[in-house]
């Protein structure tokens, strides 16, 4: 299913000081098993879904202030574009709290980390209420914490993919801006 989240994807739910958020990331094939099951990886074999998801979330924590808490995840299946999405597994996080201490602006900020897949599709990591470092200049050379997150997301030993079903590949850029929907919801007019 080109440009579709399925056949499997992970929804990660978190909340900041003012609102709940969720992010959705496509992944390779999921199989039922202990815990939340397993997910195929690009290098062959499988990884426990909980490990793959928690590894990614752990590297997102430096992008958030301590008022952001990661709550849980749900794995969905939608084998055909005409099927309704079905939750197949879920889990909760413990102690997954933002670690940035810079006290820079974060409320209503959206950070979009853009990459190309190996099939030249686009894949994005969208982080809401992420720290801005008080700069809205595009990031072309990622700082260490961001590069660690990108490396995890593109890792052959993991099973993340773009909506084109291909493995995330090259980093393009990161944009940091004010999310207008959040700005209105937070009444920052």
C-alpha positions in Angstrom: 0.0 0.0 0.0 2.0 3.0 -1.3 1.7 6.1 0.9 -0.3 4.2 3.5 0.7 3.6 7.1 0.1 -0.2 6.9 0.2 -3.0 6.8 1.5 -2.4 10.4 2.3 0.8 12.3 3.0 1.9 15.8 1.1 4.8 17.5 3.1 6.3 20.4 1.0 8.3 22.8 2.5 11.1 25.0 1.4 14.3 26.7 2.9 17.6 27.4 1.9 20.2 30.0 -1.1 21.4 27.9 -2.3 18.5 25.7 -2.1 14.9 24.8 -0.3 14.0 21.5 0.3 10.9 19.4 2.8 10.0 16.6 2.5 7.2 14.1 5.4 5.3 12.6 5.1 2.5 10.0 7.0 -0.7 10.6 7.7 -4.0 8.9 5.6 -7.1 9.6 4.5 -7.8 13.1 3.9 -11.2 14.6 2.1 -12.2 17.8 4.2 -13.4 20.6 5.4 -12.7 24.2 4.8 -9.1 25.4 3.7 -7.1 22.4 5.0 -9.5 19.8 7.9 -9.1 17.4 8.6 -7.0 14.4 10.7 -8.0 11.4 14.0 -6.1 11.0 15.8 -5.0 7.9 18.9 -7.2 8.5 16.8 -10.3 8.8 15.1 -11.9 11.8 12.9 -10.1 14.3 13.1 -7.9 17.4 10.7 -7.7 20.4 8.3 -4.9 19.5 8.6 -3.4 23.0 12.4 -3.2 22.7 12.3 -1.5 19.3 9.7 1.0 20.4 11.3 1.8 23.7 14.7 2.2 22.0 13.2 4.9 19.8 11.3 6.7 22.6 14.5 6.7 24.7 16.3 8.7 22.0 13.3 11.1 21.7 13.5 12.1 25.3 16.3 14.7 24.8 14.0 16.6 22.4 11.5 17.3 25.2 11.3 19.2 28.5 10.5 17.3 31.7 6.8 18.2 31.4 6.5 15.7 28.5 5.7 12.2 29.5 5.4 9.2 27.1 2.4 7.1 28.1 1.9 4.1 25.9 1.9 2.6 22.4 -0.5 0.6 20.2 0.5 -1.5 17.2 -2.1 -1.5 14.4 -2.7 -3.8 11.5 -4.4 -2.8 8.2 -3.4 -5.4 5.6 -5.5 -3.8 2.8 -6.3 -0.1 2.2 -10.0 -1.0 2.4 -9.6 -2.7 5.8 -10.4 -1.0 9.0 -7.3 -0.6 11.2 -7.2 -3.2 14.0 -5.1 -2.8 17.2 -3.1 -6.0 17.6 -0.8 -5.2 20.6 -0.1 -2.5 23.1 2.0 -1.6 26.1 2.7 1.1 28.6 5.9 3.1 29.3 7.3 3.7 32.7 9.6 6.7 33.5 9.8 8.0 29.9 10.0 11.7 30.6 11.6 14.4 28.6 15.2 15.1 29.6 16.0 18.5 28.1 17.0 21.1 30.7 17.7 24.1 28.5 14.4 25.9 29.4 14.0 27.0 25.8 10.6 27.5 24.2 8.6 24.2 23.6 4.9 24.9 23.9 3.2 24.5 20.5 6.6 23.8 18.9 6.7 21.2 16.2 10.0 19.6 15.2 9.9 17.7 11.9 12.9 15.5 11.1 12.8 14.6 7.4 14.5 11.7 5.7 14.4 9.9 2.4 13.7 6.2 2.4 15.9 3.9 0.3 13.2 3.9 -2.3 13.3 7.8 -2.4 10.0 8.3 -0.5 9.8 10.8 2.3 9.6 9.8 6.0 9.2 12.2 8.9 9.5 12.1 12.7 7.1 14.8 13.9 7.6 15.8 17.6 5.0 18.1 19.1 5.8 20.4 22.1 9.5 19.7 21.4 12.2 22.0 22.6 13.1 24.8 20.1 16.4 25.8 21.5 15.0 29.3 20.7 15.8 28.9 17.1 13.6 28.3 14.1 16.4 28.0 11.5 16.3 24.8 9.5 18.8 22.2 10.9 21.0 20.8 8.2 23.6 19.2 10.4 21.9 17.5 13.3 23.3 17.8 16.8 24.4 14.6 18.6 21.1 13.8 20.3 19.1 14.3 17.1 21.7 12.3 15.1 21.3 9.4 17.6 17.5 9.4 17.1 18.0 9.4 13.3 20.5 6.6 13.5 18.1 4.5 15.6 15.2 5.1 13.2 17.3 4.1 10.2 19.1 1.2 11.9 19.2 -2.1 9.9 18.6 -4.0 13.2 15.2 -2.3 13.6 12.0 -2.5 11.5 10.9 1.1 11.0 9.8 2.1 7.5 8.3 4.9 5.5 4.8 5.0 4.2 6.2 3.6 1.0 7.2 0.4 2.9 10.9 1.1 2.4 13.7 1.5 5.1 14.4 5.1 6.3 17.7 6.2 4.8 19.3 9.7 4.4 18.6 12.6 6.6 17.4 15.7 4.7 16.8 18.4 7.3 14.9 19.3 10.4 12.5 22.2 10.7 11.3 23.7 13.9 8.3 26.0 13.9 5.1 26.9 15.8 2.3 24.5 15.1 -0.6 26.7 14.3 -3.3 24.2 15.4 -1.6 23.9 18.8 -1.1 27.7 19.0 -4.8 28.2 18.6 -5.7 25.3 20.9 -3.4 26.7 23.6 -4.9 30.2 23.0 -1.7 31.9 22.1 -3.4 34.6 20.1 
